[in-house]
């Protein structure tokens, strides 16, 4: 009896590990997410460049005075 219960418990554990309720993304959704991430990274890089240009312009103005 003990072996039967143990076997059933192991089977239940294995079945729940392999049968999940994961929501899988379609290829279109994956591409869209990747494009959004790339756009965000480009925007962040542009902001960084803009900040550096402004800092350099301020430094040049300070040196001219």
C-alpha distances in whole Angstrom, upper triangle without the diagonal:
4,5,5,6,9,10,11,12,14,15,17,19,20,21,23,25,26,27,29,32,35,38,40,44,46,48,51,49,49,53,54,52,53,57,56,55,58,61,59,60,63,64,63,65,68,68,68,71,73,72,74,77,78,77,79,82,82,83,85,87,87,89,91,92
4,5,5,6,9,10,11,12,14,15,17,18,20,21,23,25,26,28,31,33,37,38,42,45,47,50,48,47,51,52,50,51,55,54,53,56,58,57,58,61,62,61,63,66,66,65,68,70,70,71,74,75,74,77,79,79,80,83,84,84,86,88,89
4,5,5,6,8,10,10,12,14,15,16,18,20,21,23,24,26,29,32,35,37,40,43,45,48,46,45,49,50,48,49,53,53,52,54,57,56,56,60,61,60,61,65,65,64,67,69,69,70,73,74,73,76,78,78,79,82,83,83,85,87,89
4,5,5,6,9,10,10,12,14,15,16,18,20,21,22,25,27,30,34,35,39,41,44,46,45,44,48,49,47,49,52,52,51,54,56,55,56,59,60,59,61,64,64,64,67,69,69,70,73,74,73,76,78,78,79,82,83,83,85,88,89
4,5,5,6,9,10,10,12,14,15,17,18,20,21,23,26,28,32,34,37,40,42,45,43,43,46,47,45,47,50,50,49,52,54,53,54,57,58,57,59,62,62,62,65,67,66,68,71,71,71,73,76,76,77,79,81,81,83,85,86
4,5,5,6,9,10,11,12,14,16,17,19,20,22,25,27,31,33,36,39,41,44,42,41,45,46,44,45,49,48,47,50,52,51,52,55,56,55,57,60,60,60,63,65,64,65,68,69,69,71,74,74,74,77,79,78,80,83,84
4,5,5,6,9,10,11,12,14,15,17,18,21,24,26,30,31,35,37,39,42,40,40,43,45,43,44,47,47,46,49,52,51,51,54,56,55,56,59,60,59,62,64,64,65,68,69,69,71,74,74,74,77,79,79,80,83,84
4,5,5,6,9,10,10,12,14,15,16,18,21,24,27,29,33,35,38,40,39,38,42,43,41,43,46,46,45,48,50,49,50,53,54,53,55,58,58,59,61,63,63,64,67,68,68,70,73,73,74,76,78,78,80,82,83
4,5,5,6,9,10,11,12,15,15,17,20,22,26,28,32,34,37,39,37,37,40,42,39,41,44,44,43,46,48,47,47,51,52,51,53,56,56,56,59,61,60,62,65,65,65,67,70,70,71,73,75,75,77,79,80
4,5,5,6,8,10,11,12,14,16,20,22,25,27,30,33,35,38,36,35,39,40,38,39,43,43,41,44,47,46,46,49,50,49,51,54,54,54,57,59,59,60,63,64,64,66,68,69,69,72,74,74,75,78,79
4,5,5,6,9,10,11,12,15,18,20,24,25,29,31,33,36,34,34,37,39,37,38,42,42,41,43,46,45,46,49,50,49,51,54,54,55,57,59,59,60,63,64,64,66,69,69,70,72,74,74,76,78,80
4,6,5,6,9,10,10,12,15,18,21,23,27,29,32,35,33,32,36,37,35,37,40,40,39,42,44,43,44,47,48,48,50,52,53,53,56,57,57,59,61,62,62,65,67,67,68,71,72,72,74,77,78
4,6,5,6,9,10,12,15,17,20,22,26,28,31,34,32,31,34,36,33,35,38,38,37,40,42,41,41,45,46,45,47,50,50,50,53,55,54,56,59,60,60,62,64,64,65,68,69,69,71,74,75
4,6,5,6,9,11,14,16,20,21,24,27,29,32,30,29,33,34,32,33,37,37,36,38,41,40,41,44,45,44,46,49,49,50,52,54,54,55,58,59,59,61,64,64,65,67,69,69,71,73,75
4,5,5,6,9,12,14,18,19,23,25,27,30,29,28,32,33,31,33,36,36,35,38,40,40,40,44,45,44,46,49,49,50,52,54,54,56,58,59,60,62,64,65,65,68,69,70,71,74,75
4,6,5,6,10,12,15,17,21,24,26,29,27,26,30,31,29,31,34,34,33,36,38,37,38,41,42,42,44,47,47,47,50,52,52,53,56,57,57,59,61,62,63,65,67,67,69,71,72
4,6,7,10,11,15,16,20,22,25,27,26,25,28,29,27,29,32,32,31,34,36,35,36,39,40,40,41,44,45,45,47,49,49,51,53,54,55,57,59,59,60,63,64,65,66,69,70
4,6,10,11,14,15,18,20,23,26,24,23,27,28,27,28,31,31,30,33,36,35,36,39,40,40,41,44,45,45,48,50,50,51,54,55,55,57,59,60,61,63,65,65,67,69,71
4,7,9,12,13,17,19,22,24,23,22,26,27,26,27,31,31,30,33,35,35,36,39,40,40,42,44,45,45,48,50,50,51,54,55,56,58,60,60,61,64,65,66,68,70,71
4,6,9,11,15,17,20,22,20,20,24,25,23,25,28,28,27,30,32,32,33,36,37,37,39,41,42,42,45,46,47,48,51,52,52,54,56,57,58,61,62,63,64,67,68
4,6,9,13,15,19,21,18,19,22,23,21,23,26,26,26,29,31,30,31,34,35,35,37,40,40,41,44,45,45,47,49,50,51,53,55,56,57,59,61,61,63,65,67
4,6,10,13,16,17,15,15,19,19,18,20,23,22,22,25,27,27,28,31,32,32,34,36,37,38,40,42,42,44,46,47,48,50,52,52,54,56,57,58,60,62,63
4,7,10,13,14,12,12,16,16,15,18,20,20,20,23,25,25,26,29,30,30,32,34,35,36,38,40,40,42,44,45,46,48,50,51,52,54,56,57,59,60,62
4,7,10,12,10,10,13,14,13,15,18,18,19,21,23,23,25,27,28,29,31,33,34,35,37,39,39,41,43,44,45,47,49,50,51,53,55,56,58,59,61
4,7,8,6,6,10,11,10,12,15,15,16,18,20,20,22,24,25,26,28,30,31,32,34,36,37,38,40,42,43,44,46,47,49,51,52,53,55,57,58
4,5,5,6,9,10,11,12,14,15,17,19,20,21,23,24,26,27,29,30,32,33,35,36,38,39,41,42,44,45,47,48,50,51,53,54,56,57,59
4,5,5,6,9,10,11,12,14,15,16,18,20,21,22,24,26,27,29,30,32,33,35,36,38,39,41,42,43,45,47,48,49,51,53,54,55,58
4,5,5,6,9,10,11,12,14,15,16,18,20,21,22,24,26,27,29,30,31,33,35,36,37,39,41,42,43,45,47,48,49,51,53,54,56
4,5,5,6,9,10,11,12,14,15,16,18,20,21,23,24,26,27,29,30,31,33,35,36,37,39,41,42,43,45,47,48,50,51,53,54
4,5,5,6,9,10,11,12,14,15,17,18,20,21,23,24,26,27,29,30,32,33,35,36,38,39,41,42,44,45,47,48,50,51,53
4,5,5,6,9,10,10,12,14,15,16,18,20,21,22,24,26,27,28,30,32,33,35,36,37,39,41,42,43,45,47,48,49,51
4,5,5,6,9,10,10,12,14,15,16,18,20,21,23,24,26,27,29,30,31,33,35,36,37,39,41,42,43,45,47,48,50
4,5,5,6,9,10,11,12,14,15,17,18,20,21,23,24,26,27,29,30,32,33,35,36,38,39,41,42,44,45,47,49
4,5,5,6,9,10,11,12,14,15,17,18,20,21,23,24,26,27,29,30,32,33,35,36,38,39,41,42,44,45,47
4,5,5,6,9,10,10,12,14,15,16,18,20,21,22,24,26,27,29,30,31,33,35,36,37,39,41,42,43,45
4,5,5,6,9,10,10,12,14,15,16,18,20,21,23,24,26,27,29,30,31,33,35,36,37,39,41,42,44
4,5,5,6,9,10,11,12,14,15,17,18,20,21,23,24,26,27,29,30,32,33,35,36,38,39,41,43
4,5,5,6,9,10,11,12,14,15,16,18,20,21,23,24,26,27,29,30,32,33,35,36,38,39,41
4,5,5,6,9,10,10,12,14,15,16,18,20,21,23,24,26,27,29,30,32,33,35,36,37,39
4,5,5,6,9,10,11,12,14,15,17,19,20,21,23,24,26,27,29,30,32,33,35,36,38
4,5,5,6,9,10,11,12,14,15,17,18,20,21,23,24,26,27,29,30,32,33,35,37
4,5,5,6,9,10,11,12,14,15,16,18,20,21,22,24,26,27,29,30,32,33,35
4,5,5,6,9,10,10,12,14,15,17,18,20,21,23,24,26,27,29,30,32,33
4,5,5,6,9,10,11,12,14,15,17,18,20,21,23,25,26,27,29,30,32
4,5,5,6,9,10,11,12,14,15,17,18,20,21,23,24,26,27,29,31
4,5,5,6,9,10,11,12,14,15,16,18,20,21,23,24,26,27,29
4,5,5,6,9,10,11,12,14,15,17,18,20,21,23,24,26,27
4,5,5,6,9,10,11,12,14,15,17,18,20,21,23,25,26
4,5,5,6,9,10,10,12,14,15,16,18,20,21,23,25
4,5,5,6,9,10,11,12,14,15,17,18,20,21,23
4,5,5,6,9,10,11,12,14,15,16,18,20,22
4,5,5,6,9,10,10,12,14,15,17,18,20
4,5,5,6,9,10,11,12,14,15,17,19
4,5,5,6,9,10,11,12,14,15,17
4,5,5,6,9,10,11,12,14,16
4,5,5,6,9,10,11,12,15
4,5,5,6,9,10,11,13
4,5,5,6,9,10,11
4,5,5,6,9,10
4,5,5,6,9
4,5,5,7
4,5,5
4,5
4
